[in-house]
Amino acid sequence: MNTTINAKSQTAQSVDLAMGRRMFSDKLFKQVMSAGGVGVIVAVSAIFFYLASVVVPVFMPPGIEARNSYEVPGDVTQKTVAFTGEEQREIGLRIGAAGALAFFAFDTGESLGSTQIALPEQTQATSFAMGDLSTFALGYGLSNGQIVVAKAGFKVTFPDGKRQINPEIEYPLGEQPLALDEQGAPIIQLGLQQSADGTVLAGLTQDGRLILSGVNVSTNPITGEETSEQQSSVISPAPADVRKILIEFKQREMYVLSGDRHLVRFDISDKSAPKELETIELVPEGEKVTSMTMLSGGFSLIVGTDKGNLAQWFLVRTEDVNFKFKRIREFTPMKAPITAIAPEFHRKGFMVGDASGTVGSYFATSNRLLFSEKLSDKPITVLGYPPRGNGYLVQDEAGKVYSATVDNHYPEVSFSALWQKVWYESYESPDFVWQSSAANSDFEPKFSLAPLTYGTLKAATYAMLVAVPLALLGAIFTAYFMSARLRTIVKPTIEVMEALPTVILGFLAGLWLAPFVENNLAGVLLSIVFLPAGFLLAAYTFHLLPAGLRLKVPPGWEAAMLLPVLVVMFWFFFSIGHPIEAVLFDGDMPNWLSNTMGIGYDQRNSLVVGIAMGFAVTPTIFSIAEDAVFSVPKHLTSGSLALGATPWQTLVGVVLLTASPGIFSAVMIGLGRAVGETMIVLMATGNTAVMDFSLFSGFRTLSANIGVEMPEAGVGETHYRLLFLSALVLFGFTFVVNTAAELVRQRLREKYSTI
C-alpha cells in the first residue's frame, strides 16, 4: 500500500512539474511575443519619426539672425542705387548713383574701403541700370549721351593659406565710355543686359528719343587687340512717359514701362530693326505701378503697385505659335505702396519693401510669403541680396541700413507647389511637373509629387487588374476543387515563383517583354480580351462531351486539361494578330495609335508593367487566399452539401464568406506589394513623370523616383528632403491602407465567424 501511495505521489509531482514547465514556457513565450510586438511598433515608429525629422525642415519658415542697423556707409552725398555682397556674406557693397562703390563689413557697416567707377570729366551720371545679377553688370547713362558699363565683384585669393577677399572692377566694353546718342543728349532712363553673347543698351534721351544699341567686343587671339562692333537704332515713336526699361537676359525682348499702368514689349532680336509687339495693361485704372524688376533667369517680371499688390508676368505661347505677355499669379499684398523690389541672384525669390518700412520675402514658383517684418518707420528705398540669398541689406529713406542673416534653404516648397498645378515659366498652362534638375542656371525648380503619386497608383491599379482575378480564382479552384495530389504540385510551384528577385522580372520585362509586346500588340490585346472567353468556351465544350470521355478525367484534374487549350489559344491569337494589324492598322498598331488616334505609345508602358508586376504579385495573393479557402472547416462544407446545396452554392454561400477575411487580407497585402514595388517599374517603364492613365504610356512611381534620384541628391538640400517626403507619403499610404484593411478584416471575421 505504501508503494502505491508513493507511486501516486511521484506521478502527482511529475504532473505538477510538467504543468509548471508548461506554464513557465507559456509565460516566457507570451513575454517574447509581447516584446516582439512592442519592438515592431517601436521600429515602425522610429522609421516614421526619422522620415518626419528629415522632412519637417522644408515646411519651416526661414530663420533670421544677426539683425543689425547702421548709418549708410561710403559717400552719403550720392544716392544709393543698389546693394549686394560677396558669397561669404562678410563684405557688403553699396553702389552710388554717381559711380561711387563703398565696401563695408556686412554685419556691422564698418567701412572697408571705397573706389570710383571711371566717369569722364565734365560729365554727370544721369541714369543707372543693372543687368542680370548673374553677371552683375552696372551701367551709367551720362549727361553727354554716353554710357559706362562696369562689373563690380569680389576676387578670392589664399595668400599664406588664408582666404582673402578683394573687391575688383572690370570694364567689359573698355574704360572709354560708349556713345549711345550721337547728338549728346543726356540719358535719363537706361536699360542694360550684358553677357558672353554681347551687350545690349537702351536709353531714353532727355528730348524723348528711345535708342537701342547692341555691342559686341571681340579679341584677336594672336595680338590680344580688342575691337568692338556697335549696331544702333532709334525706336520711333517712343512710348510715352517712359519710367523703366528692362532687357531680358537672352537679349531678345525689351520691356518699357509707359506711364502708370502700361508695358510695351519689343522684339530686339535685330538691334537695327526693333519691333513693337504689344502693349499690356499691367494694372486696372486707378492703380499705379510703383516698382518693377526681372527675376533671375530673365523670363518673369515682378510688378508692384501703389496699392501694395504684387503680380508675376511672363510670356506664354499661344495657338498661333506666338507669345503673349500674361499675368500668371498674384502674391500676398504688402500693407503700403511698394517702393522697392530686388530679385535673388540664382533663385526665383525676390524681396519687397513698402512705404511703411516693411520688407517681405517671396518665392515665385511656390507662391509663398517667406517672411515679413517691419524694419523702419520710413519708406524702404533700396534692397539687396548676397549671391547665395542668405541675408539681406535694406536702406530706408532716412539713410539707415539694416542687415541680417537669413536661413532660407527651402523656399521652393509649399502645399500648392507639391500637390496642385503650377504655372511654370515658358509653360503654356499650369501643370503637374517633377523635374529636379536642368542643364542651365535658368532652371525653375519643379517639385510636384502629384505625378509620382499618380504613377504609383497607376502601377498598382494595372498590376492588381492582372493579379487579382488570376490569383483569387486560381486560389479558389486549387483549395476547393483541385485534387490533393495536383494541389501538392501547383501550390509549391506558385509559391516558389514568389521568391523570384524582382530585379530579374524587371530585367526581363524591360529587355524582352516590352519589345515583344510592341511587335505583337494586337496579339497581346486579343489574348487579354478573349482568353477568359476561351476558357469558358473550353469548359462548356468539355461539359458537352459524352459522359464516358468526361469520366476518364479524374475529379480535380480538370485544370490540367486547360494547359493545351491555353497554348493553342496563345498560338492562335498571336498568329492572327499580324494579319489584323496589316488590315486594320496599316501593319503597325503602335504607330497607328500614335499617328492616327493621337494616343502616344511608349515601348515601356503601363501594359508591360501591369503584366510584369501582376506576375510578381500573383503568388503573394494566391498563397494567402488559398490558405484561407483551404482552412474553412470541412464540417461547414459537408453540412451544406448534406442539406442539398451544390458545390458551387456551397462555395459562394459558405466557403467564400467564411474565408473572406483571409481573402481580403491577401488582396491588401498584394496591393501593398504593388504600391511599394521598385525594380520592376524602374526597369520596365520610361520613368516619365506624367499624369496619363493610358495603357500605352509610361509613368514614374514614388519608389522608383527615390531609387533613381537619391544617389544624385545633395544631403540636406530641397531635392534630398523631398525624396524623404516621397518615402513618407508611401509610408503613410501603406499605413492607412493596412489599418483600414485590418479593421475591415476584423469586421468580416466577427460577421462570419458564427457560420
HELIX and SHEET records of a PDB file:
HELIX    1   1 ASN A    2  VAL A   55  1                                  54    
HELIX    2   2 VAL A   56  PHE A   59  5                                   4    
HELIX    3   3 PRO A  159  GLY A  161  5                                   3    
HELIX    4   4 PHE A  415  TRP A  419  1                                   5    
HELIX    5   5 ALA A  450  ILE A  476  1                                  27    
HELIX    6   6 PHE A  477  PHE A  481  3                                   5    
HELIX    7   7 ALA A  484  MET A  497  1                                  14    
HELIX    8   8 THR A  502  LEU A  508  1                                   7    
HELIX    9   9 ALA A  509  LEU A  513  3                                   5    
HELIX   10  10 ALA A  514  ASN A  519  1                                   6    
HELIX   11  11 LEU A  521  LEU A  544  1                                  24    
HELIX   12  12 ALA A  547  ARG A  550  1                                   4    
HELIX   13  13 GLU A  558  MET A  561  5                                   4    
HELIX   14  14 LEU A  562  LEU A  584  1                                  23    
HELIX   15  15 MET A  589  ASN A  595  1                                   7    
HELIX   16  16 SER A  606  PHE A  630  1                                  25    
HELIX   17  17 LYS A  634  ALA A  642  1                                   9    
HELIX   18  18 PRO A  647  THR A  650  1                                   4    
HELIX   19  19 LEU A  651  VAL A  655  3                                   5    
HELIX   20  20 LEU A  656  GLY A  676  1                                  21    
HELIX   21  21 MET A  679  ALA A  684  1                                   6    
HELIX   22  22 LEU A  702  GLU A  709  1                                   8    
HELIX   23  23 MET A  710  GLU A  712  5                                   3    
HELIX   24  24 THR A  718  TYR A  752  1                                  35    
SHEET    1   A 4 GLY A  63  GLU A  71  0                                        
SHEET    2   A 4 LYS A 400  ASP A 407 -1                                        
SHEET    3   A 4 GLY A 391  ASP A 396 -1                                        
SHEET    4   A 4 ILE A 380  GLY A 384 -1                                        
SHEET    1   B 4 THR A  80  GLY A  85  0                                        
SHEET    2   B 4 ILE A  91  GLY A  96 -1                                        
SHEET    3   B 4 ALA A 100  ALA A 105 -1                                        
SHEET    4   B 4 SER A 111  GLN A 116 -1                                        
SHEET    1   C 4 ALA A 125  MET A 130  0                                        
SHEET    2   C 4 ALA A 137  LEU A 142 -1                                        
SHEET    3   C 4 GLN A 146  THR A 157 -1                                        
SHEET    4   C 4 GLN A 164  GLU A 170 -1                                        
SHEET    1   D 4 ALA A 125  MET A 130  0                                        
SHEET    2   D 4 ALA A 137  LEU A 142 -1                                        
SHEET    3   D 4 GLN A 146  THR A 157 -1                                        
SHEET    4   D 4 LEU A 178  ALA A 179 -1                                        
SHEET    1   E 4 ILE A 187  SER A 195  0                                        
SHEET    2   E 4 GLY A 198  THR A 205 -1                                        
SHEET    3   E 4 LEU A 210  THR A 219 -1                                        
SHEET    4   E 4 GLU A 226  ILE A 235 -1                                        
SHEET    1   F 4 VAL A 242  ILE A 247  0                                        
SHEET    2   F 4 GLU A 253  SER A 258 -1                                        
SHEET    3   F 4 HIS A 262  ASP A 267 -1                                        
SHEET    4   F 4 LYS A 275  GLU A 281 -1                                        
SHEET    1   G 4 VAL A 289  MET A 294  0                                        
SHEET    2   G 4 SER A 300  THR A 305 -1                                        
SHEET    3   G 4 LEU A 310  ARG A 317 -1                                        
SHEET    4   G 4 PHE A 323  PHE A 331 -1                                        
SHEET    1   H 4 ILE A 338  PRO A 343  0                                        
SHEET    2   H 4 GLY A 349  ASP A 354 -1                                        
SHEET    3   H 4 THR A 358  PHE A 363 -1                                        
SHEET    4   H 4 ARG A 368  LYS A 374 -1                                        
SHEET    1   I 2 TRP A 434  GLN A 435  0                                        
SHEET    2   I 2 LYS A 446  PHE A 447 -1                                        
END                                                                             
